[in-house]
Amino acid sequence: MRDVAISKSEFLPDQSAVSKLQDFQEDQELFRYCTLPQILKYVECFTGPNIMAMHTMLINKPPDAGKKTSRHPMHQDLHYFPFRPADHIVCAWTAMERVDRSNGCLVVLPGTHKGTLKQHDYPDWEGGVNKMYHGIRDYDPDQQRVHLVMEKGDTVFFHPLLIHGSGMNRTQGFRKAISCHYASSDCYYIDVKGTSQEIIEQEVKEIAQRKYNAGSDITLQDTWAVRGRLVKGQRTML
Ligand SMILES: O=C(O)CCC(=O)C(=O)O
């Protein structure tokens, strides 16, 4: 994925700046992160013994080009997932270098994982917003926030309903983090028709058709089933 503010004018003319790698499940070295026993030991507390790595990302937050597009709007990851129950899904997010407010650390609203899934939309940001960066529609910026300052190798595990995002990268370097969303393979797919998640289903289907030549009958569930990889136990439902 490319940052919307630098997609046409790179930092270095002959190099493209990639702001996020998604779905690295076929890359042996990157995927090794998702299988690390020191990560799975904690993941299992949430998922139980049958563990699927569902969503993989290496986030390379670029220096902000002056338009604040390096921010990630406040959102809940469950908005993207057509599987449940939410309590059997967990994200592991590992800092690949020190992250703090200067390079855009994670920002979380403590306790929000006990709430419900909120309506998400593209935020109305003056400088534009990156593809798939949906944010909570009626986000109240006055809610108590916690900035997660982390050292290289620190890992945070969080619930898919936790409201979170990340700030602007005001440094000259790319801020790197690696993450994986795990789910119990005993989770089940849901139909998101008629729910707040319909908008993400539509967008994902369009991308699958345009970029991967998928047929018009592809479902949101299909796009997850092909990406999910078993990392421990047995693949039962997902
Ligand atoms: O690493 C970040 O800046 C935030 C990533 C995030 O929240 C996401 O991709 O869902």
The ligand as a Tripos MOL2 file, in Angstrom:
@<TRIPOS>MOLECULE
LIG
   10     9     1     0     0
SMALL
NO_CHARGES

@<TRIPOS>ATOM
      1 O1          0.5890    0.6990   12.9860 O.co2     1 LIG1
      2 C1         -0.2260    1.5930   12.9360 C.2       1 LIG1
      3 O2          0.0990    2.7370   12.7110 O.co2     1 LIG1
      4 C2         -1.7040    1.3140   13.1530 C.3       1 LIG1
      5 C3         -2.1010    0.1270   12.4050 C.3       1 LIG1
      6 C4         -3.5320   -0.2230   12.5910 C.2       1 LIG1
      7 O3         -4.1700    0.1280   13.5330 O.2       1 LIG1
      8 C5         -4.1710   -1.0290   11.5750 C.2       1 LIG1
      9 O4         -3.6000   -1.2180   10.4840 O.co2     1 LIG1
     10 O5         -5.3040   -1.4940   11.8310 O.co2     1 LIG1
@<TRIPOS>BOND
     1     1     2 2
     2     2     3 1
     3     2     4 1
     4     4     5 1
     5     5     6 1
     6     6     7 2
     7     6     8 1
     8     8     9 2
     9     8    10 1
@<TRIPOS>SUBSTRUCTURE
     1 LIG1         1 GROUP 0 **** ****
